[in-house]
Amino acid sequence: DSVTISAPLARYTSDIGGRSIGTAAAVCDGLARSVARPVRWYDGVRLMAELGVTCTVEAVPGYNLTRLVAGTAPAITTLAPHKDGFTTSVARARRSGTNRSL
């Protein structure tokens, strides 16, 4: 089996260094490092707010990002499609002013 690695289509914020990454190799490296090192979630969320991020999407299984964003950068909307459903999440994103590719 193999995995095709491509450049990210959206901005990727590293949870290791709290920085924005734009190349496929850097994203892969960041994901690999995040397994073995402490993550810097607060730094990453603060960076997203500084970069003007208006919406994040929570992945299963939990709601950690939702709680972290609410406490650190409450102006950012966090969607949870696994809880609210895809249609509801897209409508919420549109209401928050997030309309890129939605």
N, C-alpha and C positions, 0 to 999 in steps of 0.2 A: 504494500500500500504506500501511497505517497500523498503529500499535501502540496497543493499549489499555493505559492505565496505571492500576493499582489500588494501593491501600494494601497494604503487605506483610502476609502472613498470619503471618509469623514475624519475630523480631527481626533487623534488618539491621545489621551492624557495618561501619562505613565503614573502608576501608583507607587513606583519605586523612587523616582527622582522628583516627582511633582512637576513634570515638564511636558510640553507638547512634542509629539513625535510625528514625523511625516513619511518616513520610508518604511518599506516592508521589512527590511532587515532589522531596523531599530525596534519596530513593534514586536517582532519575533523575539528579539533579545530581551526586551522589557517583560514580555509574558513569561519567558523562561526564568528570568531573575526573580520575578514576583513569587514564584513557587518556593524559592529557597531563602528569601530575605524578608525582613519586616517591611510591610507596605506603609506608605505615607499618605493615607486616605485624605486627611485634612488638607495637606499641601495640594493634592490633586484637585480637590473641590474648590479650594481658594483660587487655584490657577484657572480653573474653568470659569469662575465668576470674573476674574480679571480679563480673560480673553473674550468675554461677552457671550458665553454660552447661555442660552435661555431655556434649554430643555435637555433632560437626560432620560434614558430608558433603563429601568430596573430589570435585571435578568433574574431568572429563577435561581435559587429557591426562596430567597427571602426579601427583606425590605430594608437591608442595611443602608443602601445608597439613599433611599427615600428619607430615612431618619437623619442621616449625616448631612444631606443637602438642606433639609428643613432647618437644622440647627446651625449650619455654617454659612449657607448662601440661600436664604429663603426666597430670593427673587427668581431662582431657577425652578422651573416646573419639572417634577420627576414623574414619569409615566410608569405604570406597572401593568403592562398588557396581560400578563399571566393572572392578574387579580381582577382587573377591570374589563378585560376584553380588548381586542384590537381596535374595534370601531370607536368605543368610548375613549380609548387612549388617544387616537388620532384627533377626535373632536376636541379633547382637552388641549392637545398641542396647538391646534389651530386657534382656540380661544386665547391661549397664552401668547399668541403672536409668532409662534413657531410654525412656519409654513414651507420651509425648504423641503422639497421632494415629498410633501404630504398631500 
